[in-house]
Each structure stands twice: as structure tokens, then as C-alpha cells.
């Protein structure tokens, strides 16, 4: 029988706050995952869009996400709620008012 040794995610680290980051970058795993989900980008397309990331970093981040999906999905939902709250609490700028009046947004 072959022995296996449990490994860690080579390209993923946790910040002091416990946020998963892609090592050697300032990119959070959830940022890459949001690009993957929002645009349906494959790992190859993610690499094209983020050429500073290696394919190993991208696959490691996606593997980390799938292994921790519930926790990271909760974090994404929390972040989206914060954005919604900020949008509701700010007043529209003069530019936004003009664009809305013209039906551009």
C-alpha cells in the first residue's frame, strides 16, 4: 500500500486576519474566484487576464476555493452586503445625477 503525505497549498498563505492570499502577490483568493465566477473564465483565461500569476498559483487558488467553498462563499456574500450598504449610504454625485437624467446609467 502506498503511503501518502498530506500537503498544504503551495501558493496560498493566510494573512494575520486569516484571509487566504496568493503568495508573492497582494491578491486575495476570493478576488480570483470572483473573476472566475463572474466572467466564467477558465484557468487559462485567468492567467491571460492576470499575467503576473503563474498557472500554479491560479490552480492552487481555485483548489483552495473548492476545498473551502462554504467559508469563502460566506465571505463573498458578506463583502457584497458591505458594498450594497455603502451604496445605499452615499449620496449620488453631480455626475451620477446627470448620467441618470440622460438614461446612461
C-alpha positions as CSV (number, residue, x, y, z in Angstrom):
1,X,0.0,0.0,0.0
2,X,1.4,3.4,-1.0
3,X,1.8,6.0,1.8
4,X,0.6,9.5,1.1
5,X,1.5,12.6,2.9
6,X,-1.0,15.4,3.3
7,X,0.3,18.6,1.7
8,X,-0.6,22.2,2.0
9,X,-1.5,24.6,-0.8
10,X,1.9,25.6,-2.1
11,X,0.9,29.1,-3.4
12,X,-1.6,30.1,-0.7
13,X,-1.0,31.8,2.6
14,X,-3.2,33.3,5.3
15,X,-2.9,36.9,6.3
16,X,-2.8,37.8,10.0
17,X,-6.6,38.2,9.8
18,X,-6.9,34.7,8.3
19,X,-7.7,35.8,4.7
20,X,-6.3,33.5,2.1
21,X,-3.9,35.2,-0.3
22,X,-1.9,34.1,-3.3
23,X,1.7,34.1,-2.0
24,X,4.0,36.6,-3.6
25,X,1.1,38.9,-4.5
26,X,-1.5,41.1,-2.8
27,X,-4.3,39.2,-4.5
28,X,-6.9,37.6,-2.3
29,X,-8.1,34.1,-3.3
30,X,-11.7,35.5,-3.4
31,X,-10.7,38.2,-5.9
32,X,-9.5,35.5,-8.4
33,X,-12.6,33.4,-7.6
34,X,-14.9,36.3,-8.3
35,X,-13.3,36.8,-11.7
36,X,-13.7,33.0,-12.4
37,X,-17.4,33.1,-11.3
38,X,-18.4,36.5,-12.7
39,X,-16.9,36.0,-16.2
40,X,-16.8,32.2,-16.4
41,X,-13.0,32.5,-17.1
42,X,-11.1,29.2,-17.3
43,X,-7.7,29.0,-15.5
44,X,-6.0,29.8,-18.8
45,X,-8.1,32.9,-19.3
46,X,-7.5,33.9,-15.7
47,X,-3.8,33.6,-16.5
48,X,-4.2,35.8,-19.6
49,X,-6.1,38.4,-17.6
50,X,-3.6,38.2,-14.7
51,X,-0.3,37.5,-16.4
52,X,1.7,38.1,-13.2
53,X,0.1,35.0,-11.7
54,X,1.5,31.6,-12.6
55,X,-0.7,28.7,-13.6
56,X,0.4,27.0,-10.4
57,X,-0.8,30.0,-8.3
58,X,-4.2,30.0,-10.2
59,X,-4.8,26.3,-9.8
60,X,-3.8,26.4,-6.2
61,X,-6.2,29.3,-5.5
62,X,-9.0,27.5,-7.3
63,X,-8.3,24.3,-5.4
64,X,-8.2,26.2,-2.1
65,X,-11.6,27.7,-3.0
66,X,-13.2,24.4,-3.8
67,X,-11.9,22.8,-0.6
68,X,-13.2,25.8,1.4
69,X,-16.1,26.8,-0.7
70,X,-18.7,27.4,2.0
71,X,-16.4,29.6,4.1
72,X,-15.3,31.6,1.0
73,X,-18.8,31.9,-0.4
74,X,-19.9,33.3,3.0
75,X,-17.0,35.8,2.8
76,X,-18.0,36.8,-0.7
77,X,-21.6,37.3,0.4
78,X,-20.5,39.4,3.4
79,X,-18.4,41.6,1.1
80,X,-21.3,42.1,-1.3
81,X,-23.6,43.1,1.5
82,X,-21.0,45.7,2.6
83,X,-20.9,47.1,-0.9
84,X,-24.7,47.3,-1.0
85,X,-24.7,49.1,2.4
86,X,-22.1,51.6,1.2
87,X,-24.0,52.3,-2.0
88,X,-27.2,52.9,0.0
89,X,-25.5,55.2,2.5
90,X,-23.8,57.5,-0.1
91,X,-25.5,60.3,-2.0
92,X,-25.3,60.4,-5.7
93,X,-22.6,62.7,-7.2
94,X,-23.5,65.5,-9.6
95,X,-22.0,63.4,-12.4
96,X,-24.2,60.4,-11.4
97,X,-27.3,62.6,-11.4
98,X,-26.6,63.9,-14.9
99,X,-25.9,60.5,-16.3
100,X,-29.1,59.1,-14.7
101,X,-31.1,62.0,-16.1
102,X,-29.8,61.2,-19.6
103,X,-30.6,57.5,-19.0
104,X,-26.9,56.5,-19.4
105,X,-26.8,54.6,-16.1
